[in-house]
Amino acid sequence: MPKSLVFMFSGQGSQYYHMGRELFQRHPVFHGWMIKLDEEVRKTIGKSVVERLYSPEKTMGERFDRLLYTNPAIFMVEFSLAQVLLEEGIKPDYVLGTSMGETVSAAIAGVMDAGGLLRSILKSAAIYEENCPRGGMLAIIHDIDLFYDTPLINRNSELASINYDSHFVVSGDIQGLKMIEEYLMDRNILYQDLPVAFGFHSSQIDPAATALIRYKKNLTFKRPHIPFVSCLHGDIAEELDSRYFWDVVRKPIQFQRAIQRLESLQDNFYLDLGPSGTLAGFVKRNLSSDSKSEAHSIMTPFNSNLKNLNIALEKLSTERRVNIQRKVKKMIAYVFPGQGSQYKGMGGDLFGQFEDLAAKADRILGYSLRDLCLNDPDRQLSQTRYTQPALYTVNALSYLNRIKETGKAPDYVAGHSLGEYNALFAAGAYDFETGLKLVKKRAELMSRVSGGGMAAVIGLSGERVEEILKNYGEKRVEIANYNAPHQIVLAGSLDDISRIGSLFEKEGARYFPLNVSGAFHSSYMTDLKSEFREYLEQFVFSDLTIPVISNVTARPYRQEDVIRNLTDQISRPVRWTDSIRYLMECGKMDFEEIGPGNVLAGLIGQIKKDADAGDNHKDLRRDSGSSTVEAASSGIVIPEVRMGSGNHKLSAEALGDSDFKREYNLKYAYLAGAMYRGVSSKELVVRMGKAGMMGFFGTGGLGIGQIEEAIREIKGELRDGQAYGMNLLHNPGNPQLEEALVDLFLSHGVRYVEASAFLGITQALVKYRSHGLRRDTNGLICVYNRIIAKVSRPEIAEAFLRTAPERIVEKLLSDGAITREQAEMLRIVPMADDLCVEADSGGHTDGGASFVLIPAMIKLRDENVKKYRYPKKVRVGVAGGIGTPEAAAAAFVMGADFILTGSINQCTVEAGNSDTVKDMLQQINVQDTDYAPAGDMFELGARVQVLKKGVFFPARANKLSNLYQQYSSLDQIDESSKKQLQERYFRRSFEEIFEESKMYYSPQEIEKAQRNPKLKMAIVFKWYFGHATRLAMSGDPDRQVDYQVHCGPALGAFNQWVKGTPLENWRNRRVDEIGIKLMTETACLLNRRLEEINSPA
C-alpha cells in the first residue's frame, strides 16, 4: 500500500532573504507563480515582495523580519513550490501547516483562492504592525519540562509550540526574552532567536484581535477538498471559519499531536515545502522506531533546491506521476568570439589538422593565414581587414575540431559580432569558403571607415546609459554593444566619444575609449549596408540545422532573415546580454566558447551572476519571431525538473573546474607544484605539459642564469599552448631577487606563476600582474599573466583576493614601472586568478588541516568576489596531503576546482633529486616526516616539513633554532654546543662558514652582520640549511644524515597505495603517468561511492 503524501508548510521564523532563489531563476513554473503573486502584492500595497526578497543588496544571513514582507514572502514561496509539484501530477493526500503556513494549506485545499488569501495576509500584517508591541520568539532545544519547571522562563514568556520531545518555542516581549536568553546561555542550553518581530501564539498579539476578527468575518471560506490537518487542534479539520484563522496565530501550535494523529492512520510520506526544511526535521524526531514513514524537504538555505526537488520527484514518480513522459536533456550552446579575441599564436596546430581548408583560405585571401596567425610578421593581426578573416578561420577550425572530438553538434549557437558568421557556418547556412568570402568583404568594408570611435562604460546598466544619453541630448552617440548587464559599448564620432566620458564617470562608472578605427555597430556604418547587401544577395543560404541566436534581435534566426540580419548587424547594436538570457530561458544550458581566448566566457559569467543576484528579466522565448528551426530542434518548451543520473560516469578529464582547464589549456585539473632547487625539473615540467597537465619549475635556490636556461628549454620543448609555469618564491631577505625574477619572466613571456611562501603582496608580484593586463576592443580586461597563489592562512588569502595595494600601485606608477592604464586595471582585478589552499604539505607549511581550511577559504573567496563584484570567480584548488585517490576525491567533493601535488612527484624519474634521496623516499610511510625551521625565513620562525626517516636534519635544524632564540651571538653559546655544531653538524668553523657565506649576500648585508652579532649568527646557521639541501641534491653518501629533503606525508600514503605494483620502485614512476593514474582512480572511486549512495539499502 503506497504511503499517503502530506504537503507541509511552515510559518514565521523559517524565512530568510533569497529563499527559493535557485527555483525562481531556473524553474519556469515556480518563477511564473512568484511573479503572478507578486503582481497581487503590488496591487494591494504598491510594493514588490520579489524585489525585496531577492535584492542583491541583501545577504542570506541578514535578519528578515518585517511582517509586511515576510508573511507574503513565505506564502508565495511555499504556494509556488506546491504548484510545481501539482503541475507534475503530484497531488497530496493531506495538507498540514504550522501557524501562518496554514494559510498555504488552505489555498492548496481550496478553502479560498490564493489571491484572496494573499490579500488577507497583507491586511493582517498591517493590523499586527499597527496594533501590537514588538516582541519575539525563541526556539529552545530541551525537554519541555524546562518550561514548566523554570519560573524565569514561564513567567517571562508563553508556550507557543511543542515540535518534538526536546524542542519547544516560547513567545514574549523583548525584555523577557532577553532574560531567558541570558539564563539559557549561562547553562549552555541551545536556543535560537527566530527572525520574528512579534510574539505570536501569545497574549502579545491580543491588541490586534478585534480588528482581525472583524476583518476576517467578511471573508468566505469553503470546505477543504483535500483533508486538512490542523495544527491548532492536532487533528483533521472538516470546516474552517473566520475565527479559525485568528486562533491559528494566537493559540499554541500542536505540531507534535498532528503528526501523532497522522501516524495513527497510516504510513506517510511527509514533504516539507517550507523554505528551511525545519518541519521535515521535526517529523523525523516524532516518528517511532518501527514507523515506515519518511520525511523530505526541498528548499534549504544551502542552494540545493533543484537537486532536492529532483530527488523528491524521483521518489514519488512511480506512484504519483501520471502520464508524464518528459525527459529533459542538458543542452549545450557553442558561442564564437569576435574581434578583440585574436592573439599571435592562435590556431596552433589547427592549420596542420585542416591543411585543405587552410590552403583554401590562403587562396581566397591571397596571403598565408597560418603565418599571419602564428607569427604576424608585419603586425597586421590587429587590423580589421586581417583580424576578421583570421578569427573566422580559427573559430571555424576550432569548431570542426570540437565536432571531431565530441561527434555531435551543439543544441544552439551564437556569435559576438564577427562570431555570428561562425555560428551560421556551424548551423549549415553556408560552407567554410562562402563564410570566409562574406567575412573578407565585411572586413574590407569596415576597414574603410574612419573618423569614428568607441568607448566602454563599465558599471551602469544599458537602461541607465540610454537614459543619460537621452537626458543630455547626446543623439550622435549610440549604444553599439550590450555586452553584459553592466558593460556597455558606445559608438560615435571621435570628438563626441572623447568629450562625454565625464557624464558616466560622475555616475560612478568607468569609461574607456577603445582602440578601434570606426564607430562599428552604429548608424555611422549605414553607408556600407547597401553595398554589403548587394554582395550578400549573390549567395544562396542553406536551411539552418541548429538555432542561431541573432545579435540584432537576441532571438533565433528565421530562415528568410539571414541576409537582413547580416546587413543590419553592421549598423545595429550587438544584444549579447539578451542573447545569453534567451539561451538561459531555453532550459539547462552549458556554454562553451569555441575559438581563441575566453572573452565571451567572462561576459557570460557576468550575465549569469546578474541572474543569480535576482535580475528579473522577461521570458524572451515567448516571442512571435521564433524560427521554425527552433521548433524543429526543441519542440515544446519543457522545464527541467530532474538531473537524472542515467549511465553517466565521471571521468578523469571531467574532474575540476572546466573554466580552469580551458583557460590554462589543460586536459586534467591537475598541477605539479614547484619544488626547491629544480627538484621540479625542466623534464618534469615538460612531461606534465605534454600530457595535458601543468608543472611549475622550482626556481628557489637557483641563479638567474640557471632559471633562464630552464625557461628556454621548456619553451623549446612545448608546443601549441601546452602549459607550463614558474615558481615565484617570496624572499623577504632579498626582495631584489624577486624583482629580478619577475623581470626575467616578463622578458621571456612566462604567463603562469606559482606564488608561494608570500606573507603579503609585494611590488614584484604587482609588477608581474600589471604587465599582463590588456583591454580588448570591447573594453574588457584580458589577463595574460596569471598568478596561482599558494596560501595556508586566511589573511594571506584575502590579500590575494583583493586588488593590488594602492601604495604599491602608486609607487610603481611614480617610478614609471607601469602605465596609468595598467594602474587603473590593477584597481579592478584581484591579485590572483586562483588560490591553492596548502594544507599539511612538504616544504613551507602551517600544518593546516584540509577539512578546516578548504571550506573557510571557499567562503572567503565567495565573500570577496561578491564584495568587489569581480566578473568571474577566483578558483580554489587544494594542495597538501594528496597522494591517494581517497585524498583527491575528498578535495573535489569539498569543492576544489583543481588539485596540486608535490611530495609524490619528487620520487619520480624526472625529479631533480639524487638517486640516493629517491631510494630513501621510496621507503617512507606516513609517519616519517617532521617539521623544521625554514632556512629562507629562519629569523621569522617559519616552518617546513621534511624527511625524518634516516636523517638527523630535523633535530639538528630545531637545535639551531633553539640556540638562535636563546643567545644573541655565537660567542655566547656554551662551549659544548659550539664544539658539537662546528665538529659534527657543520664540519667546519663558524668563521669559515661566514667567509663562504659572503658569496651569497650583498656587501651591505655582510657589513651589517659584522656589526650585528645576532645577524652574523643567523647567516652562519642559515648556511647549514642550504648546505643540507646541496648534500641531498648531490647524494653525498658520507653526509646522508644531514640531508634536507622537503617532503609531506602524502608520499608515505602514495608508497602504501602502490606497494606491490611496478610503481613501488621509483624508477618506474613517471610524473605524468602518476597524475593520470591518480585522476583516473579518483574518478572511479567517486563513481563507486555515488553508486553506493544511490543504490537501495
Secondary structure, 3 states (H helix, E strand, C coil): CCCEEEEEECCCCCCCCCCCHHHHHHCHHHHHHHHHHHHHHHHHHCCCHHHHHCCCCCCCCCCCCCHHHHHHHHHHHHHHHHHHHHHCCCCCCEEEECCCHHHHHHHHCCCCCHHHHHHHHHHHHHHHHHHCCCEEEEEECCCCHHHHHCHHHHCCCEEEEEEECCEEEEEEEHHHHHHHHHHHHHCCCCEEECCCCCCCCCHHHHHHHHHHHHHHCCCCCCCCCCCEEECCCCEEECCCCHHHHHHHHHCCECHHHHHHHHHHHCCEEEEECCCCCHHHHHHHHHCCCCCCCEEEECCCCCCCHHHHHHHHHHHHHHHHCCCCCCCCCCEEEEEECCCCCCCCCCCCCHHHHCHHHHHHHHHHHCCCHHHHHHCCCCCCCCCHHHHHHHHHHHHHHHHHHHHHHHCCCCCEEEECCCHHHHHHHHCCCCCHHHHHHHHHHHHHHHHCCCCEEEEEEECCCHHHHHHHHHHCCCCCCEEEEEEECCEEEEEEEHHHHHHCHHHHHCCCCEEEECCCCCCCCCHHHHHHHHHHHHHHCCCCCCCCCCCEECCCCCCECCHHHHHHHHHHHHHCCECHHHHHHHHHHCCCEEEEECCCCCHHHHHHHHHHHHHHCCCCCCCCCCCCCCCHHHHHHHCCCCCCCCCCCCCCCCCCCCCCCHHHHHHCCCCCCEEECCCHHHCCCHHHHHHHHHCCCEEEECCCCCCHHHHHHHHHHHHHHCCCCCCCEEEEECCCCCHHHHHHHHHHHHHCCCCEEEEECCCCCCHHHHHHHHCCEEECCCCCEEECCEEEEEECCHHHHHHHHCCCCHHHHHHHHHCCCCCHHHHHHHCCCCCCCEEEEECCCCEECCCCCHHHHHHHHHHHHHHHHHHHCCCCCCEEEEECCCCCHHHHHHHHHCCCCCEEECHHHHHCCCCCCCHHHHHHHCCCCCCCEEEEECHHHHHHCCEEEEECCCCCHHHHHHHHHHHHHHCCCCCCCCHHHHHHHHHHHCCCCHHHHHHHHCCCCCHHHHHHHHHCHHHHHHHHHHHHHHHHHHHHHHCCHHHHHHCCCECCCHHHHHHHHHCCCHHHCHHHCCHHHHHHHHHHHHHHHHHHHHHHHHCCC
